[in-house]
Amino acid sequence: MNVPLDVVPEEENGDDNASILSEQPAVLAENTTAPPISHNKIRINVGGMRHETYKSTLQNIPDTRLSWLASASTTNNAAFDPVAKEFFFDRHPIIFNGILNYYRTGRLHAPTDVCGPAFEEELQFWGIDEKQIEPCCWSNYTKHRDAQETLAKLQGDAVDQSDDEANDDVAKLFGIEEEARHTNVNWYGKWRPRIWTMLEEPYSSRAAKVRIYITFSIYLARIYVHL
């Protein structure tokens, strides 16, 4: 049986295509390796966002996490990825833009679209003193503290008002309204004399009589239960 000559080239082409496809994954794998970086530069990946800068730039603000990063050995740092040739930190990527610019310009600005506590947390992580924030951003950065102080004051006033109302009720019970209004002594100091009088002289006041009535009722109830 004779094989048509035009069939053979098609099979050879198919083998060539298969060999080409088999070589493609190796090329793609090589492309995943990050390009080399100059020895005086550093690559930092924060939350998936890559940044490149000079090591000398990070040393502009000493005694911070980034300054230590620039002077430390990459092989001994757990944050260094040898494949990607970068340091990786799973932190807020947008806030890091402002932090890195602080090393470049010497001025620390707080982003207006980030709440104060979130920015404060990032500053603490990177080892930056919040007092370095520029005056133009300070009010926006600390406004959450003012809100918390105002809320705490309002809650404290509400508690004080509730306590005052309770104190007035107890003062009426013991008949010492006038004394309670004209003294700053605590409630025990105000009512201690009347409490002792009520206990020692059962008929000295309305509250004492009420106490005697309640005690007598409880006593009768106990007798009735045991009958």
Secondary structure, 3 states (H helix, E strand, C coil): CCCCCCHHHHHHHHHHHHHHHHHHHHHHHHHCCCCCCCCCEEEEEECCEEEEEEHHHHCCCCCCHHHHHHHCCHHHCCCEECCCCEEEECCCHHHHHHHHHHHHHCCECCCCCCCHHHHHHHHHHHCCCHHHECHHHHHHHHHHHHHHHHHHHHHHHHHHHHHHHHHHHHHHHHCCHHHHHCCCCCHHHHHHHHHHHHHHCCCCCHHHHHHHHHHHHHHHHHHHHHC
